[in-house]
């Protein structure tokens, strides 16, 4: 079929008659959800495809997509629609029929939008971005779009703070909070699209017009990074020497955007998914940022400073969303929900509405202490299927290194309180491969898990059920551990085997994150521009949906690195020099490398002091 044949009406008819009956979970691809917004493209000046590079079930659980969708569609002259990555069966059908990837609102091909905006929330989604662009009929590289035309491709999310691995494929990155800058960006686009007597619609942009807009956005708008307006230089040893603007007026350092949470718009009528999604509930973001200072946590650095929503506004939003959606659960979301200064008032205000509307209240991201358990008890959860405690490390020495200010007694008392209040399951989250970790730390992890399982015997004489999730630590940019190396994959697998030998009991279930996936994450989480070629080559080899175990294939990635003449160990397995220039130094989260380096020194000093105290203690 030719491109002209795919009007939205014909595309939808083909989907319903020939494609969707032949794929699993067709509800992912049909749209028509409650609170969906449709606008005629002929009646607006700017159209935006909000593209999430993972499945519908993941993307519809992403709060950022819902927020941007609401903000853009409240602009009279703009329209936002959603596009998600298809599962392999749907991709195969689209390619067989020559059908482009399309939006769920109006079945418009991605290539026919003015802007396509990706949310980069995880490094293993990068090949999904390329796959969606290709399925949508959009040239993959910026240089190809300059030559052939096509929508502007922009990206935001956590990945925008380490943007260089995707620099070839993205026209423009939005760094930081997007609520305000997205409106400014669309206004700037609209001005360029209608300036100097041009018609309202002048896409596809030619090269000069595209650069004209990008240059204006980079100069005028805080939080905008246009990688093609910067050049990089490397030394003979392969280390980065500098990243600098190519012309005057382009900022040397891109400062992140920060919004006032209380005054920022929030979707009171979010879209209700047609199929079961990961988080199928009403979500109210009660705070952004975190008062904790865990040294491994990138989100703590990127979302600072802490901004809280007042209790009265939280309740107003929660009630409005429940009434407009029919959800049966309210999630009070933040990096550390129990740390909200008005958390007890919030629960008191919500409890009456919760009982009247038969709505449950969920408190994610709780501290591993008895206070958090008491909060959960106050909300009167009837299901009480499980309580999650993020312990991270199992020895006081290692907790001092990562600045996790808890003790074993806190965790044990939290578990005991959970069992006493009727919870049947305690879920624990740990990491292995943390800086300075030893086998004693790993053995202590096993002992703590066993002790928590035994706590319930003191409560009612029964075994306590414990689910343990163990992730591999990945050093992240903009944290005190950005200089550290990633643990060797074989060493991580050895530690996993060690833990399995130490932990026994049918009431304890272990789940480990794949060290090979973590290794790849470690490569791209601190990568530079040379990785773009690797991403493209890996995609050509069939890499996509890499976060899904049934599709992840490290050998393909190994081939892509080798054929691109790039050594992945250079990025993952090497401790960085104290004075090393990083590929993200021109992207500011508000914390200097000097501050982060001092925190790293404090971490190592904590480890030494704890070890010395233990050695000096009398037997």
C-alpha positions, 0 to 999 in steps of 0.5 A, a space after each residue: 500500500 502507498 502512504 496516501 492509502 493510510 487515512 485514519 479511517 482506512 487504517 482503523 478498518 484494516 486493523 479491525 478486519 485483518 490485524 487485531 483479530 490475529 494478535 494477543 491482547 488487542 485492547 492494547 491497540 484500539 484506543 476508545 478508553 474512558 476520558 480519552 481526548 480526540 481533536 480534529 487535526 485540521 482544527 489545531 496548529 500543533 500535533 504531538 504524539 506522546 510515544 512511550 517506548 514500552 508496552 501499553 501496560 507499562 506506559 499507561 502506568 506512567 504518570 508523566 504521560 498522563 500529565 503531559 497528555 492533559 496539559 497539551 490537550 488543554 491548549 486550544 490550538 494543540 492536540 496530544 495523542 498516545 503511541 506505545 511500543 507493540 508486542 512482537 506479534 503486532 509488530 509482525 502484522 504491521 510490517 506484513 501489511 505495510 501499516 505504520 505505527 499509529 496513535 490510539 486517539 485518531 489512528 494517525 500514523 506517527 510520521 504525520 504528527 508535528 512532534 513525537 515525544 519519547 519518555 526515556 525512563 530506562 536504558 533498556 528501552 533505547 532500541 524500542 525508540 528506534 523500532 517505533 520510529 521505523 514502524 512509524 515511517 520516521 527516519 531514525 537519525 537526526 541527519 536523515 530527518 534533516 535530509 528527508 523531512 519528518 516530525 521533530 523527535 524530542 525526548 524527556 525523562 530520566 534519560 535526558 540527564 545522560 542523553 549522549 547515547 541517544 544523541 543521533 536519534 533525538 532532535 531535542 532533549 527536555 531536561 527536568 520537569 516538563 509541565 511548564 517547558 512543554 507549553 513554552 516549546 509548543 509555543 515556540 514551535 507554533 511561532 516558527 511554523 506560522 512565521 514569515 508568511 508560512 502556512 500553518 502546516 509546513 512540515 516536513 521541516 527541511 534542514 534549515 527550518 529544523 535547525 532554525 527552530 532548534 537553535 531558537 529553543 536552545 537559546 530561549 528556553 531553560 532545560 532544552 538540550 540540542 545535542 547537534 549544537 554541541 561538539 565533543 572531543 576525545 583524547 588518544 586514550 578514549 577519554 572525553 576531553 570536552 563537550 562544548 557549544 558550536 556557536 555563541 548563545 548556546 548555553 555551556 551547561 543546560 540547567 534542569 527545569 523545576 516546577 512548583 508542584 502545588 501550582 502545576 496542572 494535574 490530570 483530574 480525568 486521567 485515561 482509564 485503561 481498557 486492559 489490565 495494566 501494571 498500576 491500575 489505580 488512581 495516582 496522586 503525586 504528593 511530593 517530588 524529590 526526597 529528603 533521604 540522601 541514599 548515595 546510590 539513588 539517582 532519582 534523589 539527585 534528579 528530582 531535588 529539591 523536595 516539593 510537597 503538595 498540601 494535604 488539602 490539595 492532595 485530598 481534592 485531587 484524589 476525590 476528583 480522580 476517583 469520581 471521574 474514573 471509577 478506580 477502586 484504589 488511590 495511590 499516594 505517590 512519591 519517592 518516600 511517601 511516609 516522609 511527607 510532613 503532613 502524611 498523618 493529616 492526609 490519611 485522616 482526611 482521606 479515610 472518611 472518603 475511602 470508606 464511603 466510596 469503598 476505595 482502598 488507599 495505597 502507600 508505596 515507597 515506605 521506609 523499612 520501619 514500624 512507623 510505616 507499618 502503623 501508617 498502613 494500619 491506619 488506612 485500614 487495608 482489607 487485602 493486606 496481601 503484602 508489605 514492601 520494605 526497601 532494606 538495600 543492604 544488610 550490614 551497618 557498615 554497608 548501610 553507612 556506605 550507601 547512607 541508608 539510615 536504618 538498623 536491623 532492629 528497625 526492619 525486624 520491628 517493621 516485620 513484626 508489626 506487619 505480622 501483628 496487624 495481619 499482613 501475610 507477606 513481607 516483601 524485601 528489596 536488597 541490592 548486591 554489588 554495592 561499593 565495598 561489598 564483601 561476602 560477609 555482607 552477602 551472608 548477612 543478607 541471608 541471615 537477615 532474611 531468615 530472621 525476618 521469616 522467623 519473626 512471625 513465630 514470635 507473633 502467632 507461632 506460624 511461619 512468616 512468608 517472605 518474598 525477596 527481590 535482589 537487584 544488581 547495583 548499577 552506578 548512575 550518573 549524577 550520584 556519589 557513585 558515578 565514579 565506581 565500576 560495575 561488578 563483574 557479571 560472573 562475580 554477581 552470578 557467584 553471589 547469587 548462587 551463594 545466597 541461594 545456598 544460604 537461604 532455605 525454606 519453602 516460605 522464602 521466595 527469591 527473585 534476582 535481577 539478571 546481571 547481564 541486563 544490569 551490565 548493559 544498563 551500566 554501559 548506557 547509564 554512563 555512556 557517551 556519543 559513541 554508543 549511538 552506533 552500537 544501539 543502531 547496530 543492535 536494533 538492526 540485529 533484532 534487539 528490542 523489548 530488551 527489558 523482557 526476559 524472553 527477548 533479551 539477548 546479550 550475544 546480539 549486543 556483544 556482536 553490536 559492540 564488537 562490530 562498532 569497535 566499542 568496548 563495553 567494559 570501558 563504560 561499565 567495568 572501569 573505575 573513573 578517574 577523580 578528575 575525569 570529564 563525564 559525558 553528562 557534565 554539561 547537563 546540570 541536576 543542581 549538584 556539583 561534581 565536587 559535592 558528589 565527590 565529597 559524598 563519595 569520600 564520606 562513603 569510603 570513610 564510613 566504611 573504614 571507620 565502621 571496620 576499624 570500630 568492629 576490629 577494635 571491639 573486645 572479644 
